[in-house]
């Protein structure tokens, strides 16, 4: 969300498209995190102006996501016959953000490594098609908290036939590969966030401010490797809200 807001605030020509698998889960996650910056500045005119240039779509399945990516086009292409609700954009987005791409595949037994890579490829193809009509560049960012642990088979496991006996509780011996290692090859920059719970300031401050965790992000250029690594560190501190029994999350950069 911060990336979309900062991107659209950087230039009057910038606009963003955010895709997430579930509107409900995204809203619940934002409410649970309760970003202090958004809580305090969300109603400001400048923030509202930036938010108005962010369009959000919620394709619930991988098939819906693929359909949306294929249908995306600007309103000045194809005339009235090409108008598709939500898939017709006023202008080419300068930024596309996809949240939790792996969630489309984790509960689908037919998913393979190529299933994830195909969604990435379809996104890049859609961006290339959109950019070709206007000549403007579109950046892509994927935030996927499940990618680091996502392991899928290279090929789809064969379905059992009528002559095979299904053993209840039997182990799945299908070889699974890490998807993150292969997906990283499609992007110029790859970032990994490490979060460690606990506050070095001590227990007394924790009792006042609630839960705290230290975070570190390692950003690496895929072609230049270790030499290009950039490290950002910050603390996420839960601050007591005086007007309510809840907490807000404050960022403290180091």
C-alpha positions in Angstrom: 0.0 0.0 0.0 2.8 2.4 0.9 4.5 1.6 -2.5 1.3 2.5 -4.4 0.8 5.7 -2.4 4.4 6.9 -2.7 4.5 6.1 -6.4 1.3 8.0 -7.3 2.4 10.9 -5.1 5.8 11.2 -7.0 4.3 12.5 -10.2 0.9 13.7 -11.5 1.2 11.2 -14.4 1.7 8.2 -12.1 -1.1 5.7 -11.3 -1.2 2.2 -9.9 -3.1 -1.0 -10.2 -3.1 -3.4 -7.2 -4.3 -7.0 -7.6 -5.1 -9.2 -4.6 -6.9 -12.6 -4.2 -9.2 -11.5 -1.5 -10.7 -8.1 -0.6 -11.8 -9.3 2.8 -8.4 -10.7 3.7 -6.6 -7.6 2.5 -8.9 -5.4 4.6 -8.6 -7.6 7.6 -4.8 -7.5 7.3 -4.7 -3.7 7.0 -7.0 -3.4 10.0 -5.0 -5.8 12.1 -1.7 -4.1 11.3 -3.3 -0.6 11.7 -0.5 1.4 10.2 0.0 4.6 12.3 1.1 6.7 9.3 -2.1 5.8 7.4 -4.2 6.2 10.5 -3.0 9.7 11.0 -2.6 10.9 7.4 -5.2 8.8 5.6 -7.7 11.7 5.7 -5.2 14.3 4.5 -5.9 15.8 1.0 -2.5 14.8 -0.4 -2.9 11.2 0.8 -6.5 11.0 -0.6 -5.3 12.4 -3.9 -2.7 9.7 -4.1 -5.1 7.0 -3.1 -7.6 8.0 -5.8 -5.0 7.1 -8.4 -4.7 3.5 -7.1 -7.2 1.0 -8.7 -7.7 -2.3 -6.8 -9.0 -5.5 -8.3 -9.6 -8.8 -6.5 -9.6 -11.9 -8.8 -10.4 -14.8 -6.5 -8.7 -17.6 -8.4 -5.7 -18.1 -10.7 -8.1 -18.5 -13.7 -9.7 -15.1 -12.8 -6.3 -13.5 -12.4 -5.2 -14.8 -15.8 -8.5 -13.5 -17.4 -8.0 -10.1 -15.9 -4.4 -9.9 -17.0 -5.4 -10.9 -20.6 -8.3 -8.4 -20.7 -6.5 -5.3 -19.4 -6.5 -2.5 -21.9 -6.9 1.3 -21.9 -10.1 3.1 -22.9 -8.6 4.6 -26.0 -8.0 1.1 -27.6 -10.7 -0.8 -29.6 -13.6 1.6 -29.2 -16.8 1.0 -27.3 -16.9 -2.7 -28.3 -13.7 -3.3 -26.3 -15.1 -1.9 -23.1 -14.9 -4.5 -20.3 -16.0 -3.4 -16.7 -12.9 -3.1 -14.4 -10.6 -4.4 -17.1 -10.8 -1.2 -19.1 -8.3 1.3 -17.6 -8.5 5.1 -18.2 -4.7 5.2 -18.7 -1.8 2.7 -18.7 -0.8 2.1 -15.1 2.8 3.1 -14.3 2.9 0.5 -11.5 1.2 -2.9 -11.1 1.4 -4.6 -7.7 0.3 -8.2 -7.1 -0.2 -9.4 -3.5 0.2 -13.0 -2.3 0.5 -14.7 -5.7 1.3 -18.1 -4.1 -2.1 -18.2 -2.4 -3.7 -18.9 -5.7 -1.8 -22.2 -5.9 -1.2 -23.7 -2.4 -4.6 -25.4 -2.1 -4.7 -26.7 -5.6 -3.3 -30.2 -6.0 -2.8 -29.7 -9.7 -0.4 -26.7 -9.2 3.1 -27.1 -10.5 6.2 -24.8 -10.6 5.1 -23.7 -14.1 1.7 -22.7 -12.7 3.4 -19.9 -10.7 5.8 -18.9 -13.5 2.9 -18.8 -16.0 1.1 -16.2 -13.9 4.3 -14.1 -13.7 4.8 -14.5 -17.5 1.1 -13.5 -18.2 1.6 -10.4 -16.1 4.7 -9.4 -17.9 3.0 -10.1 -21.3 0.1 -7.9 -20.2 2.4 -5.1 -19.2 4.2 -5.3 -22.5 0.9 -5.1 -24.4 -0.2 -2.1 -22.3 3.1 -0.3 -22.7 3.2 -0.8 -26.4 0.0 1.2 -26.9 1.3 4.3 -25.1 5.1 4.0 -25.2 5.2 4.4 -21.4 6.9 2.0 -19.0 5.0 0.0 -16.4 6.8 -1.3 -13.3 5.8 -4.6 -11.7 6.1 -5.5 -8.0 5.0 -8.8 -6.4 4.6 -9.1 -2.6 4.4 -12.7 -1.7 4.9 -13.8 1.9 4.4 -17.4 1.0 6.9 -17.6 -1.8 9.9 -18.4 0.4 8.3 -21.6 1.6 6.4 -22.5 -1.6 7.5 -25.8 -3.1 5.6 -27.4 -6.0 6.2 -30.4 -8.3 7.8 -29.8 -11.7 5.1 -31.8 -13.4 1.5 -32.6 -12.5 1.3 -35.9 -10.5 -0.6 -38.6 -12.5 -4.2 -39.1 -11.4 -4.9 -42.5 -9.8 -7.0 -44.8 -12.1 -9.5 -47.5 -11.3 -6.8 -50.2 -10.9 -4.8 -48.3 -8.4 -5.4 -48.8 -4.7 -5.5 -45.6 -2.7 -3.7 -46.0 0.7 -5.3 -43.8 3.4 -2.7 -41.7 5.1 0.0 -42.6 2.6 2.9 -40.3 2.1 3.2 -38.1 -1.0 6.5 -38.9 -2.6 6.2 -36.3 -5.4 9.4 -34.4 -5.7 8.9 -30.7 -5.0 11.1 -27.8 -6.0 11.5 -24.3 -4.6 9.5 -21.8 -6.7 11.2 -18.7 -5.3 14.6 -19.5 -6.8 13.1 -19.8 -10.3 10.7 -16.9 -10.0 13.6 -14.5 -8.9 15.0 -14.9 -12.4 12.1 -13.0 -13.9 12.8 -9.8 -11.9 15.5 -7.2 -11.9 15.4 -6.7 -8.1 14.6 -9.3 -5.4 13.9 -8.4 -1.8 13.7 -10.7 1.2 12.3 -9.4 4.5 13.5 -11.0 7.8 11.5 -10.3 10.9 12.6 -11.1 14.4 10.2 -10.6 17.3 11.5 -8.9 20.5 12.5 -5.5 21.6 16.1 -4.7 22.6 14.8 -1.7 24.6 13.5 -4.1 27.4 10.4 -5.5 28.9 9.2 -2.3 30.5 8.8 -0.5 27.2 7.1 -3.5 25.7 4.4 -3.3 28.4 3.7 0.3 27.4 3.9 0.0 23.6 2.8 -3.6 23.1 4.5 -6.0 20.7 7.6 -5.0 18.8 9.7 -6.6 16.2 12.9 -5.8 14.3 12.9 -6.2 10.5 15.6 -6.3 7.9 15.1 -6.2 4.1 17.9 -7.4 1.8 17.4 -6.1 -1.7 19.6 -7.6 -4.4 20.0 -7.1 -8.1 19.4 -10.4 -9.8 22.2 -9.9 -12.4 24.9 -8.3 -10.1 24.3 -10.6 -7.1 26.0 -9.9 -3.8 27.8 -6.8 -5.0 24.5 -4.9 -5.4 22.9 -5.8 -2.1 21.1 -3.1 -0.3 20.0 -3.5 3.3 17.2 -1.6 5.1 16.5 -2.1 8.8 13.6 -0.8 10.8 11.5 -1.5 13.9 7.7 -2.0 13.9 6.5 -0.9 17.3 2.9 -1.3 18.6 1.8 2.0 20.1 -1.2 2.3 22.4 -4.1 4.3 21.0 -5.3 6.6 23.7 -8.8 6.9 22.4 -9.4 3.2 22.0 -8.2 -0.1 23.5 -6.3 -1.1 20.4 -2.7 -0.5 19.1 -1.3 1.1 16.0 1.9 0.1 14.3 4.7 2.7 14.1 7.8 2.4 11.8 11.2 3.5 13.2 14.0 3.4 10.6 17.5 2.7 11.6 
